[in-house]
Amino acid sequence: MKYILLFACLIPCMGFNKTHFIDITNDFTIDRFEAVKHFILKHGNTQTYRNFDSNNPHYKIDNTDIYLNAETGQRNINNNPDLSDFNEITIHPSSGPYYTIRIVRAGDHRKKNIRIPDKMQEKRVYLINDYGTVSAAMKKDVLNHLLKIEAKLSVF
């Protein structure tokens, strides 16, 4: 019994209670996500930025690289748009950390080839930080990057 209590006391210290994602749908809607995705697919190129997969759809604005990630992960290791849709936009400024925006579309929880964290709900857009808690400053920074991207979209 004392070991159970000890473990229960250690859980908060081990980082299990951190929020690794927050819902940003009110700030960055599903339609806006889809518009950015379509823009990158139409006007971008491909570039590999991680060891997980390759040939990610890519677009560069100023000193910021924007990538799309296939919703089926390594099942679409070359990020071929004919094989799957894209459910993540990764924003990678040349100075600073990268950010990932994830969309969970209607019906995604029923699809066995898409991995979605249990607490993410359908018809929502999330900001993800795999390395810790999502802070207000991080949210503000990513929303500023998204505004730059959308400003570029409006030119086309």
WOHUZI-V489853 format. One record per pair of residues at least 12 apart in sequence whose ideal C-beta (glycine too) atoms are under 10 Angstrom apart, sorted by sequence separation. I is the first residue (numbers start at 1). J is the second residue. D is the distance in whole Angstrom. If there is no record, write none. Layout:
i = {I/I}
j = {J/J}
d = {D/D}
This chain:
i = {44/45/46/47/56/57/67/72/88/89/90/104/108/109/110/127/44/45/47/56/57/68/70/71/72/88/89/104/108/109/129/43/44/45/53/56/70/71/72/73/87/88/89/102/108/127/128/42/44/45/55/70/71/72/73/87/88/102/107/108/127/40/41/43/44/49/53/70/71/87/104/106/107/127/40/42/50/52/53/68/69/70/71/86/87/103/104/105/106/40/41/47/49/52/68/69/70/85/87/102/104/105/40/48/50/67/68/69/103/104/105/127/37/39/47/49/53/68/69/85/103/104/105/46/52/53/55/58/67/68/69/87/103/104/44/46/52/53/55/56/57/67/68/102/103/104/36/44/53/54/55/56/57/66/67/85/102/103/44/53/54/55/57/66/67/101/102/52/53/54/55/65/66/67/101/102/40/53/65/66/100/101/102/39/40/41/64/65/66/84/87/100/101/40/64/65/87/99/100/37/57/63/64/65/84/85/87/99/100/36/48/56/59/61/63/64/84/99/100/37/48/62/63/64/67/69/71/98/36/46/56/57/58/60/61/62/63/64/66/69/71/97/98/46/63/65/67/69/71/46/56/58/60/64/71/97/66/99/89/91/71/76/75/87/88/90/72/75/99/41/50/71/73/88/99/49/72/73/97/101/50/71/72/73/99/100/101/49/71/72/99/37/70/71/97/98/99/101/41/71/96/97/101/40/99/99/37/38/50/93/37/40/49/93/96/37/91/34/37/91/34/37/93/33/36/89/92/33/91/33/36/91/33/89/89/91/91/89/28/37/36/37/33/32/33/34/33/34/33/28/30/29/30/28/30/30/24/24/25/21/25/66/21/66/21/23/64/66/62/66/61/64/64/62/66/61/61/59/61/62/34/61/33/61/30/32/59/30/31/59/29/30/21/23/25/29/20/23/28/21/23/25/26/27/28/20/21/25/26/28/19/24/25/27/23/24/25/23/24/23/24/22/23/21/22/20/21/22/20/21/22/20/21/20/21/40/43/19/20/24/36/39/43/18/20/22/28/39/20/21/22/27/18/19/20/21/22/27/33/36/39/40/43/18/19/20/22/28/32/35/36/39/42/18/19/24/27/28/35/38/39/17/18/19/22/27/36/15/22/32/36/39/15/24/28/32/35/24/27/28/35/32/24/28}
j = {56/57/58/59/68/69/79/84/100/101/102/116/120/121/122/139/57/58/60/69/70/81/83/84/85/101/102/117/121/122/142/57/58/59/67/70/84/85/86/87/101/102/103/116/122/141/142/57/59/60/70/85/86/87/88/102/103/117/122/123/142/56/57/59/60/65/69/86/87/103/120/122/123/143/57/59/67/69/70/85/86/87/88/103/104/120/121/122/123/58/59/65/67/70/86/87/88/103/105/120/122/123/59/67/69/86/87/88/122/123/124/146/57/59/67/69/73/88/89/105/123/124/125/67/73/74/76/79/88/89/90/108/124/125/66/68/74/75/77/78/79/89/90/124/125/126/59/67/76/77/78/79/80/89/90/108/125/126/68/77/78/79/81/90/91/125/126/77/78/79/80/90/91/92/126/127/66/79/91/92/126/127/128/66/67/68/91/92/93/111/114/127/128/68/92/93/115/127/128/66/86/92/93/94/113/114/116/128/129/66/78/86/89/91/93/94/114/129/130/68/79/93/94/95/98/100/102/129/68/78/88/89/90/92/93/94/95/96/98/101/103/129/130/79/96/98/100/102/104/80/90/92/94/98/105/131/101/134/125/127/108/113/113/125/126/128/111/114/138/81/90/111/113/128/139/90/113/114/138/142/92/113/114/115/141/142/143/92/114/115/142/81/114/115/141/142/143/145/86/116/141/142/146/86/145/146/85/86/98/141/86/89/98/142/145/87/141/85/88/142/86/89/145/86/89/142/145/87/145/88/91/146/89/145/146/148/149/149/89/101/101/103/101/101/102/103/103/105/105/101/103/103/104/103/105/106/101/102/103/100/104/145/101/146/102/104/145/148/145/149/145/148/149/148/152/148/149/149/151/152/125/152/125/153/123/125/152/124/125/153/124/125/117/119/121/125/117/120/125/119/121/123/124/125/126/119/120/124/125/127/119/124/125/127/124/125/126/125/126/126/127/126/127/126/127/126/127/128/127/128/129/128/129/129/130/149/152/129/130/134/146/149/153/129/131/133/139/150/132/133/134/139/131/132/133/134/135/140/146/149/152/153/156/132/133/134/136/142/146/149/150/153/156/133/134/139/142/143/150/153/154/133/134/135/138/143/152/132/139/149/153/156/133/142/146/150/153/143/146/147/154/153/146/150}
d = {9/8/6/9/6/9/9/4/5/5/10/6/9/9/9/6/5/6/9/6/9/9/7/5/8/7/8/9/10/6/10/10/5/8/10/8/5/5/10/10/9/5/8/8/6/10/10/10/4/9/10/8/6/9/10/6/8/9/7/9/6/9/6/6/8/7/7/6/4/5/5/5/10/9/5/10/8/8/7/9/6/8/8/9/7/10/7/7/5/7/9/7/6/10/4/7/8/9/7/7/5/7/5/9/9/9/9/4/10/7/9/10/8/7/7/10/7/7/8/8/9/5/10/9/7/6/10/10/8/6/6/7/8/8/8/10/7/10/9/9/6/7/8/9/5/7/9/9/7/7/5/5/10/6/4/10/7/8/8/5/6/5/7/7/8/6/5/8/7/7/8/8/6/7/7/8/6/6/8/7/9/6/6/9/8/7/6/5/10/10/7/8/7/6/7/8/10/7/4/10/7/10/5/8/8/9/9/8/8/8/9/9/10/9/6/7/9/8/8/6/9/9/4/10/9/8/9/10/9/9/10/10/10/10/10/9/7/9/10/10/9/8/10/7/10/8/9/9/10/10/8/10/10/10/9/8/10/9/9/10/8/9/6/10/10/9/9/9/7/6/8/8/8/8/9/7/5/8/8/7/10/8/6/7/7/9/10/7/5/9/4/10/10/9/9/10/10/10/8/9/8/10/8/8/7/9/8/10/10/8/6/8/9/10/10/9/9/10/9/6/10/7/7/10/6/10/10/9/5/10/10/7/7/10/8/9/8/8/9/10/8/8/7/10/9/8/5/9/9/7/6/10/9/9/8/9/7/10/9/9/10/8/10/9/7/10/6/10/10/6/9/7/8/7/10/6/6/8/9/9/10/5/5/10/7/8/8/8/10/10/10/6/7/10/9/7/8/8/5/8/8/8/10/8/10/10/7/5/9/8/9/9/5/9/5/6/8/7/6/6/5/7/8/4/5/9/6/9/10/5/9/6/7/6/9/9/9/8/6/9/7/8/9/9/8/9/10/9/7/10/5/8/10/9/7/6/9/10/9/6/8/10/7/6/5/7/9/8/8/9/7/5/8/5/6/7/9/7/8/9/10/9/9/10/9/6/10/8/7/9/7/7/9/8/6/7/6/7/8/10/10/9/9/9}
